[in-house]
């Protein structure tokens, strides 16, 4: 089952935002996230807000089916334009995630992008990404996406090892990853590959195989995330029964170090703890905007948004989301206005994960004294701290990033 939404205050029925939040729009890049909640099957480890077609039933309400989703998404974009007003800048980044966005037709994905373009415009050089399952794209669909303005595709490879994919309940044919990469490149799209390490039963040799297979495909970007066994998932139940072993911290640390070693040797530079790119212009600018506290509107069931320190999230079920839009009501379920303390905590949490580092000047009186001790413990790069006055994690620091954050916040 999808994870529960966070707590928050009731969101206004018309989606109204405070004037001081809207005042930040002209001065910051603006992005749009589109959440497509459909999947052909639910993977056993996934707790994202996704639904199989069987779970949705007949999907007769607009927006609650693959065929009608684009119509409801464009309605939310129109509503967003009214809430944000005329000072909204042209969109710098668009990211279509899920779920499996490419369960929609390429034409429908372009329809949604066209409405974003019509309402706000796309900035020069805008980055436009869709996630995709390797089995859900064809040379024709990728060419349609590229012609319609998409610039990037992020393929859910996860592993190159069949038994690991089986444990994850991933259904794609590993050979289709190479076909999808070739087709995307032929269409002129940048390519990112997503990998997961720490799957129960995955050996270090298995993980090496996945890394080397991914590198051989020469993608522009690679993400490598440690598996988290989330409560409420089929995998969590299997772990509780003893059918699957819980990944250990030492195993995941060994695999992270192997990933960094192999990717660095292949010419990929880390720019965030879990992300590597072959060139600076191959970094995911949409995610960088998240980490930098940028403004974005999240379209779709359960999608999260942030503007000027106000964060809100939509109702999660596609029928509820579509029903609110059809009645002219905001689909926002709840929201929170971040306090200065919360914004500082997020700045430290996210900024310290970036290769550019977190300016020491951004730390408060509780955090600045911790820097010397973190340098002495080998968790922060001493040269960067002195020369650039920035907190930049060492390799060991990336393994212990949560510890670094706690100490920078004065929590221990």
Secondary structure, DSSP 8 states (H G I E B T S, - for coil): --------EE--TT----HHHHTTGGGS-EEEEEEE-EESS--TT--SS-EEHHHHTT--STTSSTTTHHHHHHHHHHHHHHHH-TT---EEEEEEEES-GGGS-HHHHHHHHHHHHHHH-EEEEEEEEEEE-GGG--HHHHHHHHHTT--EEEEEEE-S-HHHHHHHT--S-THHHHHHHHHHHHHT-EEEEEEEE--TT--HHHHHHHHHHHHHTT-SEEEEEE----TTSHHHHHHHHTSS----HHHHHHHHHHHHHHHHHTT-EEEETTEEESSGGGS-HHHHHHHTT-EEEEESTT-EEEETTEEEEE-SSHHHHHHHHHTT---EEEEEE--HHHHHHHHHHHHTTBTT-EEGGGS-HHHHTHHHHHHHTTSB-HHHHHHT-EE-B-HHHHHTHHHHHHHHTT--
